[in-house]
Each structure stands twice: as structure tokens, then as C-alpha cells.
Amino acid sequence: MALKITEQCINCDVCEPACPNEAIYIGDQHYEIQPDRCTECVGHFDAPQCRRVCPVDCIPDDPAHVETPAQLHEKLLRLRASARDQ
């Protein structure tokens, strides 16, 4: 399942550099997560790094983007292949 950042975000700037897939970006009001790039850090770390560094605990699962660990791993492989092709 991809993650999302809620309106409780304080724009502290720590989640964006922690994301190995560059899925986090600054939105109109607060940071946001691109669900097509979020793998919950599968293939990189044991747990999502954005959650680990977030001081306000505002990064829940995104029920609109439910994915299994296997699907998250497949997404990671697609992201890596896409990066190689560029």
C-alpha cells in the first residue's frame, strides 16, 4: 500500500530527502507522496523512512492505493528499469 501525507504535516523538510524513490514532493499546502513511486521503502529498508523521520506522525497508509508487498517490489523493479532507460 502506498503511503500518504496528511494535512497535519508541518513542512519540516525531513521526509523528502529520506525517500529512496523520490516519491515525496512539496505540494500546495504540505508535502505529498506520488503513489506511483511509493514502495514503502521495499527493497531499500525494513520500514518506510519517511515515517521513521516524521516528527508529527502524519504519514498513514493510503487506502486508495492498496498494494501487497509483492506488488510494491514489482513497482520498485519498474522504477529501477525506468531509471536505467533514462
N, C-alpha and C positions, 0 to 999 in steps of 0.2 A: 504494500500500500504506500502510495506517495504520502508525503507529509505536507502540511500547510502551516502558514504563519498567521496567527490571529491578530485582531486589532489591539491586543494587549502589548504588542511589540513596541519597544521603546527606542528603536532605531539605534541600538548601541554599536552596531557595525562588527560584531564578533562572529556572526553566523556565516556571512558571505565568504570570507576567506577560509573558513573551516570546511566548506563543501568541496569534496574532491571532484564533483561532476559539474561544477559551475552552474548549479540549478537555482541558486539564490540570487535575487537582484532587488534593487530598491524600486518599490512601486510608488504610486501617487501618495499614499499615506504612511506606508511602512514596508518593510522587506516582504517579498513574496517568493514562492517556490514554483518553478516550472515543473509541473508533474511529469512531463515527458523526459526530463533529465534527472529526476529524483529516484535514486535506487535505495534510499535509506542507508547509504554507505555500504551496501552489499558489495563484496569484492574488494573493499578497501579497509574497513574497520568492523569490529564486532557490534557496534551500535552507531546510530546516527550522530555525527559530530556536531551538527547544529544544535541538537537537543543537549548535548553534553556541555556546550559552551554558553547556552542561553541563560541569562541571569533571571529571567522572569517566567520561564516555563510556558512559553506561548506557542509551542510547535507540536500540535497533536497530529494524529493520523488524519488523513483526508478521506472521508467516507465516499467521496465522489470518484476516487481513484484507487479502488481495491485491487491489490496485486499480491500474488503469492511470492515467497522467497525465490522460487524458480523463475517466475516472470521478471522479478527485479534483476536477477542475474542475467537473464536474456537481454534485458534493456541495457545493462552495463556492457555486454558484448557488442550490442549495436552501436552504443556510444563510442566505444573504443574503435570499432571498424570505421565509423564515420570520421573520427579524428585522424585515422591513418590515411583516409582517402583525401583529406584536405591538404 
